[in-house]
Amino acid sequence: MVCYNVLWREYRRNEKVLKKKVLKQNNLLRLQKRLAVVMLALTLGLGTGCGKTDDGADGAASSEAETLADGQTNDQTDAGASEEDGQESKKATEDKDEPYVEGTYSSDSYDVAEFTAETRKKTDEEGNRGVYYEIFVRSFADSDGDGIGDLNGITEKLDYLQKLGIDGIWLMPITASDTYHGYSVTDYMTVNPDYGTEDDLKRLLDEAHSRGMKVIMDLVINHTSINHPWFQAAKSDENSEYRDYYRWVYKTDKKDCNHLLDKSSWGDMVWHQEGDFYYYGVFGADMPDLNYNNPDVRQAAKDAAGHFLELGLDGFRMDAAVHIYGAHEFKQQEDSEAANITWWNEFAGYCESINPDVYLVGEVWQDDKVLENYVQPFDTKFDFAIQQKILNCVQKGMAVPGFGDSLSVAIENIQNKYDGVDVNYLNGVFGANHDQDRIASSVNSLDKARQIAAVYMTLPGNPYIYYGEELGMYGSKPDEMIRTPFLWGGDSTYNTSWEKDDQNAETKGLDQQMKDPDSMYSYYKTLIALRKDNPALMKGNYRAAALTSDSVIAYFREADGQKLLVVHNFAEGDQTVSLAECGDITVTNVLYSSSGETGVSDLSSVKLAGNESVVLELGE
């Protein structure tokens, strides 16, 4: 029998060379198996066929071998292994009945990896402050008559967005993809040809910047398409350099993969079979997750970001930010949130090396959890917790979103959590986005849809408007039906036709709404102007006001010597609120009322119509 110590030294030598990217898979796997046989022989007292070496390494080797058996190993192997050894490894891989040996894997899994990153130190966020507009390019504006929205169409509609009051644009995915939505990427460096060219993107950026508008884009780096060349190479060749761009486990590996029980937070299976292996994909088999324990993947993601920053993008909306290290992906990992945040600090540091003013927005979404720790690496994260609470209150006509505190107090508590992590942060407030039913469909009422806008447009942070919400568009899932063409109206050549829309037959197009002072468009334009014209709304602090009403909430906003009280009546009927409940205040002006009545002063109480919102200016 081969000497244990010789085997162990050979294994450790190969493992060190592995880290220099010289080795691939078969050699280490072969040595692991041979070591296991020797260990079994020692345990049974059968001898090893060799004597003890003079350096007395037996004890250390046994201890490290136990670590090996616990799964703390790499599994890459020597491409230069002998033909005999290669055949042995191939035979083992092809043997479908071979039992799984704990601590060994059939691919380079990078099961445990340690990374460090300097904590991002954000300072002045004023340059990122503003009202943002989310665009699904395919549905927005068609410049060439092919029925599909494109980048040139957006460029030609920048004046519309500027007049609406938009400060920044968020483009949903524009990189090459094999799906209509673009969230399954096939090439990170190429613009989707349906949308135009890289030169078209540069023109859009130049024109937007000339109007003082920022442009950020979706960067989808949690996963790729199953048709991405990386994954195609990975699945076809276990020794491919791209194999370890993804997370693979052998089919009988129950320690790292329970393909029947391991599920996402929304109940879908996360392991998907390909031959004798399973790969990890939290969003389904067609979108395999990238393996961020592989340094090459981390660099590839940064390279993609760098490419678009060099073109002039102002930043990114980072899709699926909480899933970089996802549920059940690496079971040896103690804290996936900490690993995620470390990565996002590393990513932010890289982006800032190219553009010190880069604006990074995180899609941080796990049901209605606050997830406050993510405000540290990101400038903004979308606040799904607040969005869900607003929707709940407006739907039910109640001041309390569930049990416990009123909405105004709940928002203050969430904001305090964020401030406790990083005060240099702009919250992402919104009414709906591309993954959710449109606001009008969620509340089944245009009056309630207006009120949701009035709430989030008067909160701290950066408001994000999903394209078409300013028209009161309807849309209920499936996903295609919440991403339907923008309604330019009439015979506009900019109307897209890639998807039929049966839900907005009665919704007036922009051409009509711009002429109607009572339209949803006019309502949004007024709200945006109200926010931008009043520093207390644009950048002021927030404090909940104490009210005893079951259906009315109020909160203070204050900045630059301006103090406002915002009041919302969620009930469908009239409500009267005594302002004495809000403390010793003096109302000097009704700055805004969704019912249109303004300019009244010296109020001791305020009467609100159903679903009315008011903004009151206060004196000293």
C-alpha positions in Angstrom: 0.0 0.0 0.0 1.2 3.5 -0.8 2.7 5.4 2.2 0.1 7.7 3.8 2.6 10.5 4.3 3.8 10.5 0.7 0.2 10.7 -0.4 -0.6 13.5 2.0 2.4 15.5 0.9 1.5 15.0 -2.7 -2.0 16.2 -2.0 -0.9 19.3 -0.1 1.6 20.2 -2.9 -1.1 19.9 -5.5 -3.5 21.9 -3.4 -1.0 24.8 -3.3 -0.4 24.6 -7.0 -4.1 24.6 -7.5 -4.4 28.1 -6.0 -2.1 29.3 -8.8 -4.6 28.0 -11.4 -2.3 25.3 -12.6 -4.4 22.3 -11.6 -7.9 21.2 -12.6 -10.0 18.4 -11.1 -8.9 14.8 -11.4 -5.6 14.7 -9.4 -6.9 16.0 -6.1 -10.0 13.8 -6.3 -7.8 10.8 -7.0 -5.6 11.6 -4.0 -8.6 12.2 -1.8 -9.9 8.7 -2.6 -6.5 7.1 -2.1 -6.1 8.9 1.3 -9.5 7.7 2.4 -8.5 4.1 1.6 -5.3 4.4 3.6 -7.2 5.9 6.5 -9.6 3.0 6.5 -6.7 0.6 6.5 -5.1 2.3 9.5 -8.4 2.3 11.4 -8.8 -1.5 10.8 -5.2 -2.2 11.8 -4.2 -3.5 8.4 -1.0 -1.4 8.1 0.0 1.0 5.4 2.9 -0.7 3.8 5.4 1.9 4.8 7.2 3.1 7.8 7.0 6.4 9.8 8.8 9.2 8.2 11.6 11.0 10.0 9.8 14.3 10.2 7.1 12.8 12.4 4.3 14.2 10.2 1.8 11.4 10.9 -0.1 13.2 13.6 -0.4 16.4 11.7 -1.5 14.6 8.6 -4.2 12.7 10.4 -5.5 15.9 11.9 -5.6 17.6 8.6 -7.1 14.6 7.0 -10.0 14.9 9.4 -10.4 18.5 8.2 -10.4 17.1 4.7 -13.1 14.6 5.6 -15.3 17.5 6.9 -15.4 19.0 3.4 -13.0 21.9 3.8 -11.2 21.1 0.5 -10.8 22.4 -3.0 -11.6 19.9 -5.8 -9.6 21.2 -8.7 -7.2 18.7 -10.3 -4.0 18.4 -12.3 -4.5 18.6 -16.0 -1.2 16.8 -16.3 -2.2 13.7 -14.3 -1.2 10.4 -15.8 -3.4 8.8 -18.4 -4.0 5.9 -16.0 -5.1 8.3 -13.3 -7.3 10.2 -15.7 -9.1 7.0 -16.8 -9.6 6.1 -13.1 -11.2 9.4 -12.4 -13.3 9.3 -15.5 -14.5 5.8 -14.6 -15.4 7.0 -11.1 -17.4 9.9 -12.5 -19.2 7.8 -15.0 -20.2 5.2 -12.4 -23.7 6.3 -11.5 -23.9 3.9 -8.6 -20.8 5.1 -6.9 -21.7 6.3 -3.4 -20.9 9.9 -2.4 -18.0 10.2 0.0 -18.5 13.1 2.4 -15.9 15.8 2.0 -15.3 15.0 -1.7 -16.9 16.6 -4.7 -17.0 16.0 -8.4 -16.3 19.6 -9.3 -14.4 22.6 -8.0 -17.1 23.9 -5.6 -15.1 26.6 -3.7 -17.3 25.5 -0.7 -15.6 27.9 1.7 -13.8 31.1 0.7 -12.8 34.1 2.6 -12.9 37.6 1.1 -12.3 41.0 2.6 -13.2 44.4 1.4 -12.7 47.9 2.6 -16.0 49.3 4.0 -17.5 51.9 1.7 -17.5 55.3 3.2 -20.2 57.4 1.5 -20.2 61.1 2.2 -22.3 63.6 0.2 -25.4 62.0 -1.5 -26.8 65.3 -2.8 -25.6 64.6 -6.3 -27.7 61.5 -6.4 -30.9 63.0 -5.0 -33.9 63.3 -7.3 -37.0 61.8 -8.8 -36.2 58.7 -10.9 -38.2 57.0 -13.6 -38.0 53.2 -14.4 -38.2 52.3 -18.1 -38.7 48.9 -19.6 -37.0 49.7 -22.9 -39.0 47.2 -25.0 -42.3 48.9 -24.1 -41.4 52.6 -23.9 -40.8 54.3 -27.3 -40.2 52.7 -30.7 -38.0 54.9 -33.0 -37.7 52.7 -36.0 -41.2 51.1 -36.5 -40.3 47.5 -35.6 -42.8 47.4 -32.7 -40.1 47.2 -30.1 -39.0 50.1 -27.9 -35.3 51.1 -28.2 -32.6 53.4 -26.9 -33.1 55.9 -29.6 -36.8 56.1 -28.7 -35.9 57.0 -25.1 -33.4 59.6 -26.4 -36.2 61.2 -28.5 -38.5 61.3 -25.4 -36.1 62.9 -23.0 -37.8 66.2 -23.3 -41.1 64.6 -22.2 -39.3 63.2 -19.1 -37.6 66.5 -18.3 -40.9 68.4 -18.4 -42.5 65.8 -16.2 -39.7 66.6 -13.6 -37.6 63.5 -13.8 -34.0 63.8 -12.6 -32.8 60.3 -13.4 -33.6 57.2 -15.5 -33.3 53.6 -14.5 -33.1 51.3 -17.6 -34.2 47.8 -17.1 -31.7 45.3 -18.6 -30.2 46.4 -21.9 -27.5 43.7 -22.3 -27.8 40.8 -24.7 -30.4 38.3 -23.5 -32.4 35.3 -24.7 -35.6 36.5 -23.0 -38.0 39.4 -23.6 -37.3 40.8 -20.1 -33.6 40.7 -20.2 -32.9 39.3 -16.8 -31.2 36.3 -18.2 -28.0 37.6 -19.7 -26.1 36.0 -22.6 -23.3 38.6 -22.9 -22.5 41.2 -20.3 -20.5 43.4 -22.7 -23.0 43.8 -25.6 -26.1 45.9 -25.9 -29.2 44.0 -26.7 -29.5 44.3 -30.6 -33.3 44.7 -30.2 -32.6 48.0 -28.4 -29.8 49.4 -30.6 -26.1 49.7 -30.5 -23.4 50.9 -28.1 -23.3 54.1 -30.1 -27.1 54.5 -29.5 -26.4 54.1 -25.8 -23.7 56.7 -25.8 -26.0 59.1 -27.6 -28.7 58.6 -25.0 -26.2 59.2 -22.2 -24.9 62.4 -23.8 -28.4 63.8 -24.4 -29.5 62.9 -20.8 -26.5 64.4 -19.2 -26.9 67.6 -21.3 -30.3 67.9 -19.6 -28.9 67.3 -16.1 -30.4 63.8 -16.0 -28.6 60.7 -14.6 -28.9 57.3 -16.2 -28.5 54.0 -14.4 -29.0 50.5 -15.7 -29.9 47.1 -14.4 -26.8 45.0 -13.9 -27.8 41.4 -13.5 -24.8 39.7 -12.0 -26.4 37.2 -9.6 -27.1 34.8 -12.4 -26.8 34.3 -16.2 -28.9 32.7 -18.8 -28.6 29.0 -19.2 -27.5 29.9 -22.8 -24.6 32.1 -21.7 -21.4 30.7 -23.2 -20.0 30.3 -19.7 -22.7 28.0 -18.6 -22.7 26.1 -21.9 -19.0 25.4 -21.5 -19.5 24.6 -17.8 -22.2 21.9 -18.4 -20.5 20.3 -21.3 -17.0 19.9 -19.8 -16.3 19.3 -16.1 -12.7 20.5 -16.7 -13.8 23.7 -18.4 -12.3 26.9 -16.9 -16.0 28.0 -16.6 -17.2 25.0 -14.6 -16.6 26.8 -11.4 -18.3 30.0 -12.5 -21.4 28.1 -11.2 -22.2 26.0 -8.1 -22.2 22.3 -8.9 -22.7 19.3 -6.5 -22.7 15.6 -7.2 -26.2 14.0 -7.4 -25.7 12.0 -4.2 -24.1 14.8 -2.2 -26.7 15.1 0.6 -24.5 17.3 2.7 -24.5 20.2 0.3 -27.6 19.6 -1.7 -31.0 18.3 -0.9 -32.6 18.9 -4.2 -36.1 18.0 -2.9 -36.1 20.1 0.3 -33.8 23.1 -0.5 -36.1 25.8 -1.6 -36.2 29.6 -2.1 -38.1 31.8 0.3 -40.9 31.8 -2.2 -41.0 28.0 -2.3 -39.3 27.1 -5.6 -36.5 24.4 -5.8 -33.1 25.9 -6.1 -31.1 22.8 -7.3 -31.5 21.7 -10.9 -30.1 18.4 -12.4 -27.7 18.2 -15.3 -26.5 14.7 -15.8 -24.9 13.4 -12.6 -24.8 16.8 -11.0 -27.0 19.5 -9.7 -26.4 23.2 -10.2 -27.8 26.1 -8.2 -30.3 28.5 -9.6 -32.5 30.4 -7.1 -34.6 31.9 -10.0 -35.1 28.6 -11.8 -33.2 26.2 -14.1 -33.0 28.7 -16.9 -31.0 31.2 -14.8 -28.1 29.5 -13.0 -26.5 31.5 -10.2 -22.9 32.6 -10.5 -20.4 31.3 -7.9 -19.1 34.3 -5.9 -16.7 32.1 -4.0 -14.7 32.0 -7.3 -12.5 35.1 -7.6 -12.7 34.9 -11.4 -16.5 35.5 -11.2 -16.0 38.5 -8.9 -13.6 40.0 -11.4 -15.9 39.2 -14.4 -18.7 41.0 -12.6 -16.5 44.0 -12.0 -15.3 44.0 -15.6 -18.9 44.2 -16.8 -19.6 47.2 -14.5 -16.4 48.9 -15.6 -17.3 48.6 -19.2 -20.5 50.5 -18.9 -19.1 53.0 -16.4 -16.4 53.8 -19.0 -19.2 54.4 -21.5 -20.7 57.0 -19.2 -23.4 55.2 -17.1 -23.9 57.0 -13.8 -24.5 53.8 -11.9 -26.4 50.6 -11.6 -29.5 49.1 -10.1 -28.2 45.8 -8.8 -30.7 43.0 -9.4 -31.2 40.3 -6.8 -28.7 41.9 -4.4 -29.6 39.6 -1.5 -29.1 36.4 -3.5 -25.4 36.7 -4.4 -25.0 34.2 -1.6 -28.4 32.6 -1.7 -30.4 30.2 0.5 -28.8 26.7 0.5 -26.1 27.7 -1.9 -23.2 27.2 0.4 -24.3 25.3 3.5 -20.9 25.7 5.2 -21.3 29.4 5.1 -22.3 30.8 8.5 -23.6 34.3 7.5 -24.8 34.8 3.9 -25.8 38.4 4.6 -22.3 39.3 5.8 -20.8 37.6 2.7 -23.2 39.6 0.4 -22.3 42.9 2.1 -18.6 42.1 1.8 -19.1 41.5 -1.9 -21.1 44.7 -2.4 -18.4 46.7 -0.6 -15.8 45.2 -2.9 -17.9 45.9 -6.0 -18.6 49.5 -4.8 -14.9 50.1 -4.3 -14.1 49.0 -7.8 -16.9 51.2 -9.3 -15.7 54.2 -7.3 -12.2 53.7 -8.7 -13.7 54.4 -12.2 -16.4 57.0 -11.2 -16.0 58.4 -7.6 -19.6 59.6 -7.9 -21.2 56.3 -9.0 -24.8 55.8 -7.8 -25.5 52.2 -6.7 -29.0 51.0 -6.0 -29.8 47.6 -4.6 -32.8 45.4 -5.1 -32.9 44.2 -1.5 -36.1 42.2 -1.2 -37.2 39.5 1.1 -40.9 39.7 1.7 -41.5 42.7 4.0 -38.2 42.5 5.9 -36.4 45.8 6.5 -32.8 44.4 5.8 -31.2 47.6 7.1 -27.6 46.4 6.9 -27.7 46.8 3.1 -27.9 50.6 3.4 -24.2 50.6 4.1 -22.8 49.5 0.8 -25.6 51.0 -1.4 -26.5 54.6 -1.9 -30.2 53.5 -2.2 -32.1 50.3 -1.7 -35.7 49.8 -2.7 -37.8 49.9 0.4 -40.2 47.0 -0.1 -41.1 47.1 3.6 -42.5 50.6 3.4 -44.1 50.0 0.0 -46.0 47.0 1.2 -47.2 48.9 4.3 -48.4 51.8 2.2 -50.3 49.5 -0.1 -51.9 47.7 2.8 -53.1 50.9 4.4 -54.6 52.3 1.2 -56.2 49.1 0.3 -57.9 48.7 3.6 -58.5 52.3 4.3 -56.7 52.0 7.7 -53.9 54.0 9.4 -52.3 50.8 10.7 -50.9 48.4 8.1 -51.4 45.3 10.2 -50.9 45.0 13.9 -49.2 47.6 16.1 -48.0 51.0 15.0 -49.6 53.3 12.6 -48.0 53.7 9.1 -46.4 57.0 10.1 -44.7 55.5 13.2 -43.7 52.4 11.3 -41.9 54.5 8.7 -40.1 56.5 11.4 -39.0 53.2 13.0 -37.6 51.9 9.7 -35.9 55.2 9.0 -34.2 55.1 12.4 -32.9 51.6 11.7 -31.3 52.9 8.5 -29.8 56.0 10.2 -28.3 53.6 12.8 -26.4 51.9 10.0 -25.5 54.8 7.7 -26.9 58.3 7.7 -25.5 58.9 4.2 -28.2 57.0 2.5 -31.2 57.8 0.2 -34.1 55.5 0.7 -35.8 54.1 -2.5 -39.5 54.8 -2.1 -42.0 53.7 -4.8 -45.6 52.5 -5.4 -44.9 49.6 -7.7 -42.3 48.2 -10.1 -41.9 45.7 -12.9 -42.3 42.7 -10.6 -45.6 43.8 -9.1 -49.1 44.5 -10.2 -49.5 48.1 -11.2 -50.9 50.5 -8.5 -54.3 51.0 -10.1 -54.8 47.3 -10.4 -53.6 46.6 -6.8 -56.1 49.1 -5.3 -58.7 48.9 -8.1 -59.3 52.7 -7.8 -57.7 55.6 -9.5 -58.4 57.8 -6.4 -56.5 55.3 -4.2 -53.8 55.1 -6.8 -53.3 58.8 -6.6 -53.1 58.6 -2.8 -50.3 56.0 -2.9 -48.4 58.4 -5.1 -49.1 61.3 -2.7 -47.6 59.2 0.2 -44.4 58.0 -1.4 -43.8 61.3 -3.1 -43.7 63.1 0.2 -41.4 60.7 2.1 -37.6 61.0 2.5 -35.3 59.5 -0.1 -35.6 59.1 -3.9 -39.0 58.4 -5.4 -39.0 55.9 -8.3 -41.9 56.1 -10.8 -42.5 53.0 -12.9 -43.2 54.0 -16.5 -46.9 54.4 -17.2 -47.9 55.0 -13.6 -48.2 58.7 -14.4 -51.0 57.7 -16.8 -52.8 55.5 -14.3 -52.1 52.4 -16.4 -53.5 49.1 -15.2 -51.6 45.8 -15.2 -52.0 42.5 -13.3 -49.7 39.5 -13.6 -48.5 37.4 -15.5 -45.3 39.5 -15.8 -45.8 40.4 -19.5 -49.1 42.1 -18.5 -47.4 44.5 -16.0 -44.8 45.5 -18.7 -47.1 46.4 -21.5 -46.5 49.3 -24.0 -46.5 52.9 -22.8 -49.6 54.8 -24.0 -48.4 57.7 -26.1 -51.8 57.8 -27.6 -53.5 58.2 -30.9 -51.5 57.2 -33.9 -48.1 58.0 -32.4 -45.3 56.3 -34.2 -43.6 55.8 -30.9 -46.2 53.3 -29.7 -44.7 49.8 -29.3 -46.6 46.7 -30.3 -44.5 43.8 -29.1 -47.3 42.7 -26.6 -51.0 43.1 -26.8 -52.6 45.1 -23.9 -56.2 44.2 -23.0 -56.1 46.0 -19.6 -55.8 49.6 -20.7 -58.5 49.9 -23.4 -60.2 52.6 -21.3 -56.9 54.3 -20.2 -56.4 57.6 -22.0 -53.1 58.1 -23.7 -50.5 60.8 -22.9 -51.7 63.0 -25.8 -55.1 63.4 -24.1 -53.9 63.5 -20.5 -51.5 66.3 -21.2 -54.5 68.5 -22.1 -56.6 67.6 -19.0 -55.7 69.4 -15.7 -57.5 66.7 -13.8 -55.7 63.7 -15.4 -53.3 61.3 -13.7 -50.5 62.8 -15.7 -51.3 66.3 -14.4 -51.6 64.9 -10.9 -48.1 63.3 -11.0 -46.6 66.4 -12.6 -48.0 68.6 -9.8 -46.7 66.2 -7.1 -43.2 66.1 -8.6 -43.1 69.9 -8.8 -44.4 70.1 -5.2 -41.6 67.9 -4.0 -38.8 69.6 -5.9 -40.0 73.1 -5.0 -40.0 72.5 -1.2 -36.7 71.5 0.5 -38.5 70.0 3.4 -40.0 67.4 1.0 -36.9 67.0 -1.1 -34.4 66.5 1.6 -36.0 67.1 5.0 -35.9 64.9 8.1 -39.0 62.9 9.0 -41.0 62.6 12.3 -44.3 60.9 12.9 -47.2 62.9 14.3 -49.4 61.3 17.0 -53.0 60.9 15.8 -55.7 58.8 17.4 -57.6 58.3 14.1 -58.0 54.8 12.7 -57.8 56.0 9.1 -55.7 59.2 9.1 -51.9 59.5 9.4 -49.6 62.6 9.6 -45.9 63.3 9.7 -43.6 66.3 9.8 -40.9 67.1 7.2 -38.4 69.8 8.0 -35.3 71.3 6.3 -33.7 74.7 5.6 -36.1 76.5 7.9 -39.2 75.0 6.3 -41.5 72.9 8.4 -44.4 70.9 6.9 -47.1 68.6 8.2 -48.3 66.0 5.7 -51.7 64.4 6.4 -53.4 61.5 4.5 -57.0 60.2 4.9 -57.1 56.6 3.8 -60.8 56.3 4.4 -63.2 56.7 1.5 -65.4 59.1 3.5 -64.7 62.5 5.1 -62.5 62.7 8.2 -61.8 65.7 10.5 -58.6 65.8 12.5 -57.8 68.1 15.4 -54.3 69.6 14.8 -53.9 69.9 18.5 -53.1 66.2 18.5 -49.9 67.0 16.5 -48.6 69.3 19.2 -48.4 73.1 19.5 -48.3 74.0 15.9 -49.5 76.9 13.8 -50.7 76.4 10.2 -49.7 79.3 8.0 -50.7 77.8 4.6 -52.3 74.9 2.9 -49.4 74.3 0.5 -51.1 71.4 -1.3 -54.4 69.5 -1.3 -55.2 66.7 -3.6 -58.8 68.1 -3.7 -57.4 71.3 -5.1 -58.2 73.6 -2.1 -55.1 75.6 -1.0 -54.2 78.8 0.7 -56.2 78.5 3.9 -54.3 79.5 7.1 -54.9 79.6 10.9 -56.4 76.1 11.0 -57.2 74.4 14.3 -58.5 71.3 12.6 -58.5 69.9 9.1 -61.3 68.2 7.2 -60.2 65.8 4.6 -62.4 64.3 1.9 -62.1 60.5 1.2 -58.6 59.6 0.1 -57.4 63.1 0.3 -53.9 64.2 1.1 -52.8 67.7 2.2 -49.5 69.4 2.9 -49.6 72.1 5.5 -46.9 74.7 6.0 -46.2 75.5 9.6 -45.0 78.7 11.3 -42.6 79.1 14.3 
